[in-house]
Amino acid sequence: MSISTKSGDKGKTGLWSGERVWKDDLRVEAYGTIDELNSFLGEAKHYVTEKTIYEQIESIQNDLFRVAGQLASKDIQYVIPIEEKDAERLTEMVYHYELMVELTGFVIPGSTIVSAKLDICRTIARRAERIIITLKKNEDIPELIIHYVNRLSDLLFIMARYEEKKLDKIQPKKW
C-alpha cells in the first residue's frame, strides 16, 4: 500500500477518528504543528551533549505522537491519551535543570548550536500551544494536552540554557 492515496488531492484530509476535514482546519493545524515540533526535536537530539538528554527527547517524541493522535481524534477517546503523569514528568525535568542552571533573568537565545536547535523547538511548542488553545475555544480538547505542551516549552527552554551553562555561554540580556 502506498502512502500516496490521492485522497487529499481536493484539499481534505482524514482525521484518525475517520472524519474528513479541510487541510487548513484548525485541528489539522494543531496536530501538524506538533508534527513539525517532533521533526525539529528529531534534529535537535543529534546535537545534545548527553545521552540522558537524547533519551529524554526521544521519550518526548513518543509522547508527541500521542498528543497528535488526540488532536486528530474528534469525538472519540484516543487509544493512549496524554496523562497527568506525563506533564508531571516534564515538570520534574524542568526542576532538575533549573537547579543546575540557576537562571537569574532573561537570556539571548541560541548561544550554541544545540541551544539554538532547542530554542527553535521551544518556539514551535509555544506556537502549537497557541493553536491548541484557539482550537479549545470551539472544540472539546483535553486540558492535559495544553498542560503538557506548556510544560514542554518550559523544559526545552531550560534544556537550552543547561547546554549553554556547560560551556559558560549563557548570554544574559542587558537592558
Buried (B, 14 or more C-beta within 10 A) or exposed (E): EEEEEEEEEEEBBEBBEEBEBEEEBBBBBBBBBBBBBBBBBEEBBEBBEEEEBBEBBEBBBEBBEBBBBBBBBBEEEBEEBBBEEBBEBBBEBBEBBBEEBEBEEEBEBBBBEBBBBBBBBBBBBBBBBEBBBBBBEEEEBBEBBBBBBBBBBBBBBBBBBBBBBBEEBBEEEEE
